[in-house]
Amino acid sequence: MTAQMNPASFIKHRRVTPLVKEPVSLDGFSLGETLGGTGLILLGMIYVGQDMPGARGALDWTKKKLEQPRQTTQQLLTGIGIVGLAYRAYMN
């Protein structure tokens, strides 16, 4: 007979420990100061592009202005947001 491991039991009794002793902080900087205005706009584009809660109005407005279908608008906003944030991270 072979014994099989129960995955639910493994996860239930697994001990999770943090990788660092103290939590990482931004020394009192807010998200706006850290990302800047452009970073917040790019983050908002990703938020709207992923159709998060409360973003439906902005998505519909952008869809009308671009005269594109909804899925194309979502992909465009998400893509521009990710590429823009990656570029900002690369430049810093």
Residue, then its C-alpha position, 0 to 999 in steps of 0.5 A: m500500500t502506498a500512502q498519499m499526502n492530503p494537500a488540504s492537510f499540508i496547507k492547514h498545518r503549514r507554518v508561514t513566516p515572513l522573509v524579513k524581520e521588520p515590515v518594509s516602509l516608505d518612510g512616510f511617503s504617500l503613494g502619490e509622492t512615490l509614483g508621481g502624477t504620471g504614475l498615478i494616471l498610469l495606475g488608473m489606466i490599469y485599474v480601468g482597463q481591468d474593469m475594477p469596481g467603480a471603473r465602468g463609467a470611465l471605461d464607457w467614456t473612454k470607449k466613446k472617445l476612442e470609438q472602439p469596442r469595449q474589449t479593445t479599449q480595455q486592452l489598450l488601457t491595460g497595455i499602455g499602463i503596464v508599459g508606462l509603469a515599466y518605463r518609469a521603473y526602468m528610468n529610475 
